[in-house]
Amino acid sequence: MIKIKNFTLYKANASLSKPIADATHTLTEISFIVLRIETASGVIGESYLLSFQYSPRAIIGALKDIGEMVIGEHVHDMTGCFERINQNNEYFGLEGINRWAQSAFNIAMWDAWCKILGQPIWKVLGGAARPIPIYGSGGWSSYTIDELMAEATDYKQRGFKAVKIKVGKPDWKEDLERLRRVREAVGQDIGIMMDANQGMKVPDALSLARAARELGIHWFEEPIDHTDFQGYQYLRHQAGISLAMGEREYSAPLTTQHLYNLTPDF
């Protein structure tokens, strides 16, 4: 069986002309940590992690630590390798950076194995190919109105069928006005989603959701802190708008415990 021989890490930086912000963070850097594993037969498997300016040495350290565990593993044994990494990481935690780094190696292993098989992953997993719609994401809270509308209309001109806009201003009415301006700019045939990045409290999130319904908002993503399960349940039944959540959830027990009550739409 083919084993993993080594790994390398690279960093690719996206160019930012100025910092960008959502409701909870101001970003001075957007980068990608690219992981490449190499098998004994010379096959390369790749994956990447989205990275900002936060905890750069911790991220690289977690990747290097897990990389040392992965060397010598059979490249096809994704499940066994994942479980062995779990066992090693359990003492200091399976969530956060450790899980992100672990997932990067898991994806790179799948990439290498599919290359060895000569098949795309959707075929290896028994899936079926079908086109899916994509949306343009951005709409940063730090944008001026002109910058916001320019980005949204650019997405439309490039063929995107939906755009996602950041919300979570100190006054939710300002969010509503920005959403209205985007709707006016892109017309009724483009979907609009809004994302608070967990930055709102339940009363403001509820007010914004109810007021934005007339704009045809497709979903409201992460309106409040992801651990406020009662708040999500309340919004789910009172807001009258589809909710999206789960971006910060990595634990199967947590998902099964709360999914029935929360019943997010996305």
C-alpha atoms as one frame of an Amber mdcrd trajectory, in Angstrom:
protein
   0.000   0.000   0.000   1.145   3.554  -0.771   2.362   5.585   2.189   2.717
   9.325   2.782   6.360  10.341   2.489   6.400  14.040   3.394   4.456  17.282
   3.404   5.103  20.945   2.613   3.301  24.156   3.522   2.970  27.338   1.483
   1.269  30.656   2.163  -0.589  32.632  -0.507  -1.660  36.186   0.338  -4.595
  37.992  -1.233  -4.055  41.668  -1.908  -6.077  44.071   0.277  -5.998  47.775
  -0.500  -7.343  48.505   2.997  -8.693  46.553   5.988 -12.178  45.061   5.675
 -14.612  44.410   8.502 -17.754  42.506   9.401 -19.771  42.739  12.621 -17.161
  40.975  14.744 -13.703  41.285  13.140 -11.519  43.696  11.201  -9.274  41.871
   8.752  -5.893  43.228   7.712  -4.917  40.021   5.904  -6.637  37.337   3.870
  -4.385  34.413   3.087  -4.435  30.706   2.365  -2.172  28.078   3.890  -1.655
  25.523   1.130  -0.795  21.970   2.184   0.814  19.440  -0.119   1.429  15.848
   0.873   3.597  13.546  -1.243   3.290   9.776  -1.369   6.139   7.320  -1.744
   5.104   6.941  -5.390   5.353  10.696  -6.017   1.625  11.534  -6.095   0.769
  14.960  -4.665  -2.368  15.649  -2.648  -3.385  19.216  -1.888  -5.702  21.177
   0.387  -5.764  24.635   1.932  -6.874  26.572   4.999  -8.337  30.053   4.891
  -6.266  32.253   7.176  -6.364  35.818   8.465  -3.914  37.714  10.672  -4.933
  35.728  13.723  -2.725  33.052  15.359  -0.400  32.449  12.376   2.234  30.557
  14.379  -0.395  28.423  16.123  -1.919  27.430  12.770   1.433  26.504  11.253
   2.376  24.688  14.446  -0.803  22.602  14.420  -0.252  21.675  10.772   3.357
  20.671  11.428   2.395  18.624  14.493  -0.256  16.694  12.593   2.038  16.356
   9.599   4.516  14.446  11.742   1.707  12.068  12.729   0.640  11.540   9.115
   4.026  10.660   7.661   4.126   6.895   7.123   0.329   6.538   7.058  -1.299
   4.727   4.137  -2.766   7.423   1.955  -6.047   5.545   1.458  -6.656   5.104
   5.218  -8.370   8.452   5.853 -10.663   7.158   8.595  -7.993   5.272  10.514
  -5.582   8.183  10.298  -8.296  10.620  11.423  -9.031   8.481  14.474  -5.362
   8.170  15.406  -4.966  11.948  15.204  -8.045  12.279  17.426  -6.385  10.077
  20.005  -3.203  12.147  19.959  -5.012  15.491  20.117  -7.608  14.549  22.723
  -5.603  15.769  25.691  -5.390  19.395  24.529  -8.589  19.511  22.508 -10.168
  18.300  19.285 -11.808  21.606  18.324 -10.548  24.795  16.731  -7.105  24.940
  15.145  -6.357  21.267  15.786  -9.505  20.218  13.923  -8.834  22.610  11.050
  -5.318  21.247  10.605  -6.548  17.666  10.900  -9.161  18.320   8.231  -6.557
  19.814   5.893  -4.576  16.566   5.952  -7.763  14.517   5.547  -8.699  16.458
   2.408  -5.151  16.224   1.018  -5.238  12.458   1.538  -8.518  12.223  -0.365
  -7.042  14.358  -3.145  -3.977  12.105  -3.463  -6.026   8.894  -3.327  -8.419
  10.101  -6.017  -5.449  10.982  -8.224  -4.093   7.469  -7.731  -7.498   6.031
  -8.691  -7.824   8.441 -11.608 -11.317   9.484 -10.513 -12.870  12.666  -9.086
 -13.924  12.477  -5.462 -17.631  12.680  -6.218 -17.348   9.404  -8.140 -15.202
   7.757  -5.462 -17.831   8.644  -2.863 -20.632   7.356  -5.072 -22.175  10.715
  -5.884 -23.641  12.175  -9.042 -22.493  15.284 -10.872 -24.966  18.126 -11.158
 -24.538  21.890 -11.430 -25.208  23.947  -8.312 -25.662  27.712  -8.047 -22.955
  29.860  -6.483 -23.132  33.307  -4.942 -20.804  36.282  -4.620 -19.745  36.860
  -1.021 -18.491  40.124   0.432 -20.581  43.172   1.169 -18.293  44.043   4.066
 -19.660  46.307   6.796 -16.672  48.594   6.324 -17.674  49.344   2.716 -19.168
  52.684   1.820 -22.549  52.557   0.106 -20.844  53.195  -3.227 -18.346  50.361
  -2.640 -21.143  48.039  -1.575 -23.277  48.677  -4.640 -20.277  48.509  -6.973
 -19.344  45.057  -5.679 -22.919  43.763  -5.841 -23.470  44.975  -9.401 -20.088
  43.584 -10.436 -21.142  40.156  -9.159 -24.337  40.425 -11.196 -22.437  41.423
 -14.339 -20.121  38.432 -13.873 -23.073  36.062 -13.880 -23.619  35.371 -10.181
 -27.258  34.743  -9.321 -27.014  35.811  -5.673 -24.901  37.986  -3.372 -24.255
  37.885   0.378 -24.064  41.096   2.390 -22.607  41.665   5.854 -24.903  43.059
   8.529 -24.513  43.814  12.240 -24.090  47.582  12.355 -24.663  49.209  15.777
 -28.025  50.392  14.414 -29.816  47.620  12.516 -31.716  50.264  10.522 -28.446
  51.122   8.781 -28.143  47.459   7.757 -31.664  47.610   6.387 -30.889  50.702
   4.338 -27.760  49.077   2.895 -29.773  45.995   1.954 -32.382  48.186   0.262
 -29.721  49.942  -1.775 -28.295  46.597  -2.881 -31.759  45.367  -3.897 -32.266
  48.528  -5.940 -28.860  48.058  -7.570 -29.182  44.374  -8.555 -32.925  44.146
  -9.206 -35.392  41.453  -8.250 -33.816  38.567 -10.183 -30.723  38.331  -7.940
 -30.899  36.586  -4.596 -29.644  38.402  -1.500 -28.445  36.788   1.712 -27.283
  38.578   4.853 -24.611  37.477   7.331 -24.074  38.932  10.820 -21.088  36.735
  11.681 -22.614  36.160  15.141 -22.453  39.894  15.819 -26.029  40.732  16.788
 -28.248  40.333  19.839 -31.611  38.612  19.549 -33.815  41.759  19.671 -31.892
  43.549  16.889 -31.583  40.382  14.817 -35.335  39.847  15.079 -36.094  43.450
  14.118 -33.791  43.300  11.106 -35.126  39.937   9.973 -38.742  41.105  10.095
 -38.001  44.405   8.356 -35.890  42.733   5.645 -38.546  40.204   4.647 -40.012
  42.643   2.119 -36.640  42.660   0.311 -36.827  38.930  -0.404 -33.789  37.966
   1.685 -32.949  34.336   0.947 -31.371  33.587   4.316 -30.007  35.216   7.480
 -26.649  33.661   8.348 -25.252  33.466  11.896 -27.337  36.311  13.297 -26.241
  35.671  16.907 -23.590  33.789  18.869 -23.486  30.186  17.719 -23.804  28.889
  21.285 -27.062  30.773  21.947 -29.286  27.819  21.092 -32.347  29.274  22.783
 -31.877  32.468  20.808 -31.708  30.550  17.540 -34.798  28.585  18.452 -36.640
  31.820  19.216 -35.538  33.456  15.947 -36.451  30.315  14.014 -40.050  30.604
  15.179 -40.423  34.391  15.238 -38.340  35.916  12.450 -40.234  34.592   9.454
 -37.016  34.277   7.468 -34.729  31.340   6.695 -31.757  30.948   9.035 -28.308
  29.587   8.193 -25.885  28.409  10.864 -23.333  25.729  11.679 -20.135  27.331
  10.392 -18.609  27.090  13.869 -19.899  23.616  14.711 -17.444  20.730  14.600
 -18.962  18.331  17.116 -21.392  15.586  16.092 -22.830  15.246  19.635 -23.577
  18.976  19.679 -25.240  18.805  16.298 -27.473  15.868  17.167 -28.370  17.347
  20.546 -29.657  20.635  19.201 -30.489  20.140  15.538 -34.047  18.977  16.112
 -34.944  22.003  18.224 -33.045  24.542  16.122 -34.005  23.176  12.697 -31.971
  25.734  10.722 -32.891  26.035   7.050 -29.258  25.950   5.879
